[in-house]
Every structure is written in C-alpha cells, then in structure tokens.
Amino acid sequence: MKFFRKTIYTLFISLVFTGCFSIKKDESTINVDKVLDLSVIKTKETLKQLKDFDSFPRNIPTGEKEWECVGVTDWCSGFWPGVLWYAYEYSGDETIKKAAEKFTLPIKQIGYTPALDHDIGFQVYCSYGNAYRLTGNEEYKQVLLAAADTLATLYNPVVGSIHSWPMKPQYPHNTIIDNMMNLELLFWAAKNGGEKRLYDIAESHAEVTMKNLVRPDYTTFHLGSFDTKTGAFIKGVAHQGYADNSMWARGQTWGIYGFSFAYRETKREDFLNTAIHLADKYLERLPEDGIPYWDFDDPRIPNAPKDASAAAVAACGMLELAGLVKDDELKDKYYRAAKRFINMLSTDAYLSNENNQALLLHSTGHHPKNSEIDVPIIYADYYYLEALLRLKKWKA
C-alpha cells in the first residue's frame, strides 16, 4: 500500500511540475503567486498522507519520498503547523485551515510543562503564533502567553541569557545563536498581556549574545559557554559548525534575523548595527549562486553540501532588515539580496519538484554529527514560505 501511495504521489507531482508550474533555472525573476500556488497544491497533497496530528514532518532521508516525522517535544514540531498556516494565509483554503488547527493543538502541552530546552519559541510561536495572528482566537493567545512564561524559566539573571539545552551537562550555562529566534515569543508576550520582565529577559539575552557570540569580524559562534556563578564568558565553540572559528551559515542567518527584530522591538541602535554587520559579512562571503555552503570555511568547498535552509532564513531576515533601515541604499541592498535568494531557491536547482513531499532540497542540519546532510528539512520549507509571503506583501 505504501508503494502504491508513493507511485500515485510521484505521478501527481510530476504532472504538476512538468506543467505550467515548473520553474526553470534560467528565470531571473520568479512569479511569487505562481510559486505559492505550487506550494499550496503540494502541501495539500502531502496532507493526504499525514493522519497522525501529533506527528510532525522533520526531514526526508536520501532516496525517500515521504517525510520522516517526530513528536511534539522535538524542536522542529512547530514548523509543519506553521507551513500549513502560511499556506492557508495565502490560499484561504478552509481544508488547510482545519488541518493547521489539528496539527497545532497537540503543541499546547509545550506551554504547560517544564521547559526542556530553549526551542519553545520555534515550537509554539511558529504554530500558535501564526494561528493567533490569522484567526484572533483567544485560546491561541493564552497558550502563547503560557509558553512565554515557560521559556522565561530558563533565564539565568547572573549570566543575563536563556539557558540552551539545560538537560545537557557539557557546559555550566550555554547560549546558542539560534536562541535569538526564540526571543520573538517573549517580545510578543510582553506586548500582549504578559509581564514586562519578558521584554527585559529578551533584551538582556540579545545584549549578552551580541557581546559574546558575535565575533569582532561579525561572524558568530554557534554556542557560548558561561560561568553560572560570575556570569563570565568562558568560550565560544562551533558545535554545529566546521570549527570554533568558522562561519556556520545557518547560525549567521539566525543572527541576521534575530538582531533585526530585536531592533524592531527595542529600537536599540546597537542591535540594528549588529544585524547590518552580520548581513554584510554574509553577503560578502556568499558563493556565486547566492546559496551558502553549510559552513563558509569548510575546506572541501566547492564539494561541501549547501544549506538551502540558511538561504531561506537569510531571505526572511534581510526583508525584515530592509524594512527597518532608514538609508535607502541599504534598504534596496537587503531587499535585492533577499529577492535573489528567493529567486534561486525557486528554481529547479533547489525546488523539490517531483522528487519528494518537501518544497526545497539541499538543506544541512547537523553536519559534524553526520545528521541531515543535503536533504529536505522542514524549517527550510517554513522560512521559504515566509519569505515568499513577505516578498509578496512587499510588492503589494
């Protein structure tokens, strides 16, 4: 039966992508609506294969067609509901909305159980945050507020940042660059009925990250280790990057996006300047096609794997940044960069087409652990759809 489903799925997608929706590699500017139409069709078809609402797509192993799924507590659980909410936002399709509601509901437990790690923002804000934004349902709002309070329990006032991976004893207190993205939940909650301390925690975390995880050359450490008794910075390490002094692509883009909205919420010029410098460093070192290798310093380049997820996050971050900078030249620079990334991701070189259920190919998860290398990963699809919707609104 599974073989039959795969055969039918492959035939359907092949017909779609070899017809009017196919995007050719030589197109310099995509039709955003066309790509979003394609994405909605594919998302609806994928939904037919997903029956367990507490099981969430994460990656598609090499040679496979269908998503491998994970449970609610996996850090990636919120991205699939987020994909559905974005697809609904564009299409208005009630079938997708109902599915989004069903896949969102199980994540509620994250807000009401002790925090296992810092990824509550990814899990809850991508799912419930989009759900509340699009529906105004007060039940969604209450889950978001509870989740923000839960995330705040990981804050260490001595260090001034949120503790990443509290269940892992390798470091006394560690904070990773990814954690910048989880601050949006805290900023939102502080403006929507939560305590002001949530804002203070988010601002402090961003400041500690800026001062310690951002290097003088505006590349970033993945992880910073701190002394819990004094708050002193001990060292920065790669963890998911090639080396402790290398430029891990996705980490750089988490920083671009995270410091951009940190400026949006706080109006602190040092946060804006950090986002600008991180973005400029990223653009300076990009390969010709605009899609980064998983780490800019992997000595195997050009034979190292790419990371489409980093390109998708970069597109979102630079559109955010373009909307915040006051200088017209900078605004145009970051807008054009983001559009270039989206254009490239929307070609046959990176679109999955009939290959499998995902939207994008060629992402890299945890290269040092040989995990999720050059495969579709769900957060690439999430940020790709976000980037497309942002670009569409920018043009409107």
C-alpha positions as CSV (number, residue, x, y, z in Angstrom):
1,M,0.0,0.0,0.0
2,K,2.8,2.4,0.9
3,F,4.5,1.7,-2.5
4,F,1.2,2.4,-4.3
5,R,0.7,5.7,-2.4
6,K,4.3,6.7,-3.4
7,T,3.6,5.8,-7.0
8,I,0.4,7.9,-7.2
9,Y,2.1,10.7,-5.3
10,T,5.0,10.8,-7.7
11,L,2.8,10.7,-10.7
12,F,0.7,13.6,-9.4
13,I,3.6,15.8,-8.5
14,S,5.3,15.0,-11.8
15,L,2.3,16.2,-13.7
16,V,2.1,19.4,-11.7
17,F,5.7,20.3,-12.0
18,T,6.1,19.5,-15.7
19,G,3.1,21.6,-16.5
20,C,2.6,25.4,-16.1
21,F,4.0,25.5,-12.6
22,S,7.6,24.4,-13.4
23,I,10.2,27.0,-12.6
24,K,13.3,26.9,-14.8
25,K,16.8,27.6,-13.6
26,D,17.3,30.4,-16.0
27,E,14.4,32.6,-14.8
28,S,15.9,35.7,-13.3
29,T,12.7,36.8,-11.5
30,I,10.0,34.4,-10.3
31,N,6.3,34.9,-10.2
32,V,5.6,34.8,-6.5
33,D,2.0,33.8,-6.9
34,K,2.9,31.0,-9.2
35,V,5.3,29.5,-6.7
36,L,2.9,29.9,-3.8
37,D,0.2,28.2,-5.9
38,L,2.5,25.4,-6.5
39,S,3.4,25.2,-2.8
40,V,-0.3,25.1,-1.7
41,I,-1.0,22.3,-4.2
42,K,1.9,20.3,-2.9
43,T,1.1,20.9,0.7
44,K,-2.5,19.7,0.2
45,E,-1.3,16.6,-1.5
46,T,1.1,15.9,1.4
47,L,-1.7,16.3,3.9
48,K,-3.4,13.3,2.4
49,Q,-0.5,11.1,3.7
50,L,-0.3,12.6,7.2
51,K,-3.0,11.2,9.5
52,D,-1.5,11.5,13.0
53,F,-1.9,15.1,14.2
54,D,0.7,14.6,17.0
55,S,3.4,13.6,14.5
56,F,5.2,16.3,12.6
57,P,7.4,16.2,9.4
58,R,11.1,16.9,10.1
59,N,13.2,15.6,7.2
60,I,13.2,13.3,4.1
61,P,16.1,10.8,4.1
62,T,18.1,10.5,0.9
63,G,16.3,8.3,-1.6
64,E,12.9,8.6,0.1
65,K,9.8,10.4,-0.9
66,E,7.9,10.9,2.3
67,W,8.6,12.9,5.4
68,E,10.1,11.3,8.5
69,C,8.1,12.5,11.4
70,V,8.8,13.4,15.1
71,G,6.8,14.0,18.2
72,V,5.6,17.2,20.0
73,T,8.8,17.7,22.0
74,D,11.1,17.7,19.0
75,W,12.4,21.2,18.4
76,C,11.0,21.1,14.9
77,S,7.4,20.3,15.8
78,G,6.1,23.8,15.2
79,F,7.3,24.2,11.7
80,W,4.8,21.9,9.9
81,P,1.8,23.6,11.5
82,G,3.4,26.9,10.6
83,V,3.7,25.7,6.9
84,L,0.0,25.0,7.0
85,W,-0.9,28.4,8.4
86,Y,1.2,30.1,5.8
87,A,-0.4,28.0,3.1
88,Y,-3.8,29.0,4.5
89,E,-2.8,32.6,4.7
90,Y,-2.1,32.7,1.0
91,S,-4.9,30.5,-0.3
92,G,-7.8,31.0,2.1
93,D,-8.4,27.2,1.7
94,E,-10.6,26.0,4.7
95,T,-9.3,22.5,4.3
96,I,-5.8,23.7,5.0
97,K,-7.0,25.8,7.9
98,K,-8.7,22.8,9.5
99,A,-5.6,20.7,9.2
100,A,-3.5,23.6,10.6
101,E,-5.8,23.7,13.6
102,K,-5.4,19.9,14.2
103,F,-1.6,19.9,13.9
104,T,-1.4,23.0,16.1
105,L,-3.4,21.7,19.0
106,P,-1.0,19.0,20.3
107,I,1.7,21.6,20.7
108,K,-0.3,23.2,23.5
109,Q,1.4,21.0,26.1
110,I,4.7,22.7,25.5
111,G,3.4,25.8,27.2
112,Y,2.2,24.0,30.3
113,T,5.1,21.6,31.0
114,P,8.6,22.3,32.4
115,A,11.0,23.7,29.8
116,L,13.3,21.1,28.4
117,D,15.3,23.5,26.2
118,H,15.2,26.9,24.6
119,D,13.2,25.9,21.5
120,I,9.8,26.8,22.8
121,G,9.7,29.8,20.5
122,F,10.3,27.7,17.4
123,Q,7.7,25.1,18.7
124,V,5.0,27.5,19.8
125,Y,5.4,30.8,18.0
126,C,5.7,29.2,14.6
127,S,2.5,27.3,15.2
128,Y,0.3,29.1,17.8
129,G,1.8,32.5,16.8
130,N,0.7,32.2,13.2
131,A,-2.6,30.7,14.3
132,Y,-3.4,33.6,16.6
133,R,-2.2,36.2,14.0
134,L,-4.5,34.8,11.4
135,T,-7.6,33.9,13.5
136,G,-7.6,36.1,16.6
137,N,-8.7,33.1,18.6
138,E,-8.2,33.9,22.3
139,E,-7.4,30.3,23.2
140,Y,-4.3,30.5,21.0
141,K,-3.3,33.7,22.8
142,Q,-3.4,32.0,26.2
143,V,-1.2,29.2,25.0
144,L,1.3,31.7,23.7
145,L,1.4,33.6,27.0
146,A,1.9,30.4,28.9
147,A,4.7,29.3,26.6
148,A,6.5,32.6,27.1
149,D,6.4,32.2,30.8
150,T,7.7,28.7,30.5
151,L,10.6,29.8,28.2
152,A,11.4,32.5,30.8
153,T,12.1,29.9,33.4
154,L,15.4,29.2,31.6
155,Y,16.7,32.7,32.1
156,N,19.7,33.0,34.3
157,P,19.9,36.5,35.7
158,V,23.6,36.1,36.6
159,V,24.6,35.4,33.0
160,G,21.7,37.5,31.6
161,S,20.7,35.0,29.0
162,I,18.4,32.0,28.5
163,H,20.0,28.6,29.1
164,S,20.0,26.4,26.0
165,W,19.8,22.6,26.4
166,P,19.5,22.6,30.2
167,M,19.4,18.8,30.1
168,K,22.9,18.6,28.7
169,P,25.7,19.0,31.2
170,Q,28.6,19.7,28.9
171,Y,28.7,23.4,29.9
172,P,27.6,25.2,33.1
173,H,25.4,27.6,31.1
174,N,25.3,27.7,27.4
175,T,23.5,30.0,25.0
176,I,23.3,29.4,21.2
177,I,22.9,31.8,18.4
178,D,19.7,30.0,17.3
179,N,18.1,31.3,20.6
180,M,17.9,34.8,19.2
181,M,14.9,33.5,17.2
182,N,13.0,32.4,20.3
183,L,13.1,36.0,21.7
184,E,10.2,37.0,19.4
185,L,7.8,35.0,21.6
186,L,8.9,36.9,24.7
187,F,8.7,40.3,22.9
188,W,5.3,39.4,21.7
189,A,4.0,38.3,25.0
190,A,5.2,41.4,26.8
191,K,3.1,43.5,24.4
192,N,0.0,41.2,24.6
193,G,-0.8,40.7,28.3
194,G,2.4,39.2,29.6
195,E,4.7,40.7,32.3
196,K,7.3,43.4,31.4
197,R,10.0,41.1,32.6
198,L,9.6,39.0,29.4
199,Y,10.7,42.1,27.4
200,D,13.6,42.6,29.8
201,I,14.7,39.0,29.5
202,A,14.6,39.1,25.7
203,E,16.6,42.4,25.6
204,S,19.2,41.1,28.1
205,H,19.6,37.9,26.2
206,A,20.1,39.7,22.9
207,E,22.7,42.0,24.5
208,V,24.6,39.1,26.0
209,T,24.5,37.3,22.7
210,M,25.7,40.4,20.9
211,K,28.6,41.0,23.2
212,N,29.8,37.4,23.4
213,L,28.6,35.2,20.5
214,V,29.2,37.9,17.8
215,R,32.9,38.0,17.0
216,P,34.8,41.2,16.2
217,D,34.8,40.3,12.5
218,Y,30.9,39.9,12.6
219,T,30.9,36.1,12.2
220,T,29.2,34.2,15.0
221,F,29.9,31.4,17.4
222,H,27.2,28.8,17.5
223,L,27.5,28.4,21.2
224,G,28.8,30.5,24.1
225,S,29.6,28.9,27.4
226,F,29.3,31.0,30.7
227,D,30.2,30.7,34.3
228,T,27.0,30.4,36.3
229,K,28.5,31.9,39.4
230,T,30.0,35.0,37.9
231,G,28.3,35.3,34.5
232,A,31.7,35.5,32.8
233,F,32.0,34.3,29.2
234,I,34.2,31.2,29.2
235,K,34.5,30.4,25.5
236,G,32.7,30.1,22.1
237,V,32.5,26.9,20.2
238,A,31.3,25.6,16.9
239,H,29.0,22.7,17.9
240,Q,27.2,22.6,14.5
241,G,29.8,24.5,12.6
242,Y,33.0,23.3,11.0
243,A,35.4,24.7,13.6
244,D,35.3,27.1,16.6
245,N,36.4,30.0,14.4
246,S,34.5,29.1,11.3
247,M,31.4,30.8,9.9
248,W,28.5,28.4,10.2
249,A,25.9,29.5,7.6
250,R,22.6,29.0,9.4
251,G,24.0,30.5,12.6
252,Q,24.9,33.6,10.7
253,T,21.4,33.9,9.4
254,W,19.8,33.3,12.8
255,G,21.8,36.3,13.9
256,I,20.7,38.5,11.0
257,Y,17.1,37.8,11.5
258,G,17.2,37.8,15.3
259,F,19.0,41.0,15.8
260,S,16.8,42.7,13.2
261,F,13.6,42.0,15.1
262,A,15.4,42.7,18.4
263,Y,16.0,46.2,17.0
264,R,12.4,46.4,15.8
265,E,11.1,45.7,19.4
266,T,13.7,47.7,21.4
267,K,14.9,50.5,18.9
268,R,18.4,49.9,20.2
269,E,20.8,51.1,17.5
270,D,23.5,48.6,18.6
271,F,21.1,45.7,17.7
272,L,20.4,47.3,14.3
273,N,24.1,47.8,13.6
274,T,24.9,44.2,14.6
275,A,22.2,43.0,12.2
276,I,23.7,45.2,9.4
277,H,27.2,43.9,10.0
278,L,26.1,40.3,10.2
279,A,24.2,40.7,6.9
280,D,27.1,42.4,5.2
281,K,29.5,39.7,6.3
282,Y,27.1,37.1,5.0
283,L,26.7,38.8,1.6
284,E,30.5,39.4,1.3
285,R,31.2,35.7,1.6
286,L,28.4,34.1,-0.4
287,P,29.2,31.9,-3.4
288,E,28.2,33.0,-6.8
289,D,24.8,31.3,-6.9
290,G,23.7,33.1,-3.6
291,I,23.1,29.8,-1.7
292,P,25.7,29.2,1.1
293,Y,27.6,26.1,1.8
294,W,26.7,24.7,5.2
295,D,29.8,26.4,6.6
296,F,31.7,29.1,4.8
297,D,35.0,27.7,5.9
298,D,34.6,24.0,5.1
299,P,37.9,23.2,3.3
300,R,36.0,20.9,0.9
301,I,34.3,23.8,-0.8
302,P,33.1,23.6,-3.6
303,N,32.5,20.0,-2.8
304,A,30.8,20.7,0.5
305,P,27.0,20.5,0.9
306,K,24.8,23.5,0.6
307,D,22.2,24.7,3.1
308,A,19.0,25.9,1.5
309,S,17.5,26.5,4.9
310,A,20.1,29.1,5.7
311,A,19.3,30.9,2.4
312,A,15.6,30.9,3.3
313,V,16.3,32.3,6.8
314,A,18.6,34.9,5.3
315,A,15.8,36.0,2.9
316,C,13.4,36.5,5.7
317,G,16.0,38.2,7.9
318,M,17.0,40.6,5.1
319,L,13.5,41.5,4.2
320,E,12.9,42.3,7.9
321,L,16.1,44.3,7.9
322,A,15.2,46.1,4.7
323,G,12.0,47.3,6.3
324,L,13.9,48.7,9.3
325,V,16.9,50.6,7.9
326,K,16.4,54.2,7.1
327,D,19.0,54.5,4.4
328,D,17.5,54.0,1.0
329,E,20.7,52.4,-0.4
330,L,20.8,49.8,2.4
331,K,17.0,49.2,2.1
332,D,17.5,48.4,-1.6
333,K,20.6,46.3,-0.9
334,Y,18.9,44.0,1.5
335,Y,15.7,43.8,-0.4
336,R,17.5,42.8,-3.6
337,A,19.6,40.3,-1.8
338,A,16.5,38.6,-0.3
339,K,14.8,38.6,-3.7
340,R,17.9,37.0,-5.2
341,F,17.9,34.2,-2.6
342,I,14.2,33.6,-3.1
343,N,14.6,33.5,-6.9
344,M,17.4,30.9,-6.6
345,L,15.5,28.7,-4.2
346,S,12.6,28.8,-6.6
347,T,14.5,27.2,-9.5
348,D,14.8,23.6,-10.4
349,A,18.2,23.6,-8.7
350,Y,16.6,23.8,-5.3
351,L,12.9,23.1,-5.6
352,S,12.0,19.5,-4.8
353,N,9.5,19.3,-7.7
354,E,8.5,15.6,-8.1
355,N,11.4,14.3,-6.0
356,N,9.5,14.1,-2.7
357,Q,7.0,15.8,-0.5
358,A,9.1,18.7,0.5
359,L,9.2,22.1,-1.1
360,L,13.0,22.5,-1.0
361,L,16.0,20.3,-1.5
362,H,19.6,20.6,-0.2
363,S,19.5,21.6,3.4
364,T,22.0,20.6,6.0
365,G,21.2,20.1,9.7
366,H,24.0,18.9,12.0
367,H,27.0,18.2,9.8
368,P,29.5,17.4,12.5
369,K,27.2,14.6,13.6
370,N,26.5,13.5,10.0
371,S,22.8,14.2,10.6
372,E,20.5,15.5,7.9
373,I,23.1,16.2,5.3
374,D,21.9,17.5,1.9
375,V,18.3,16.6,2.5
376,P,14.9,18.4,2.7
377,I,14.3,19.7,6.2
378,I,11.0,21.2,7.4
379,Y,12.3,24.5,8.7
380,A,13.7,25.3,5.2
381,D,10.1,24.9,3.8
382,Y,8.8,27.1,6.6
383,Y,11.1,30.0,6.1
384,Y,10.8,29.7,2.3
385,L,7.1,30.2,2.5
386,E,7.5,33.0,5.0
387,A,10.0,34.6,2.6
388,L,7.6,34.3,-0.4
389,L,4.8,35.8,1.6
390,R,7.0,38.6,2.8
391,L,8.1,39.3,-0.7
392,K,4.5,39.3,-2.0
393,K,3.5,41.8,0.7
394,W,6.5,44.0,0.0
395,K,5.5,44.2,-3.7
396,A,1.8,44.8,-2.9
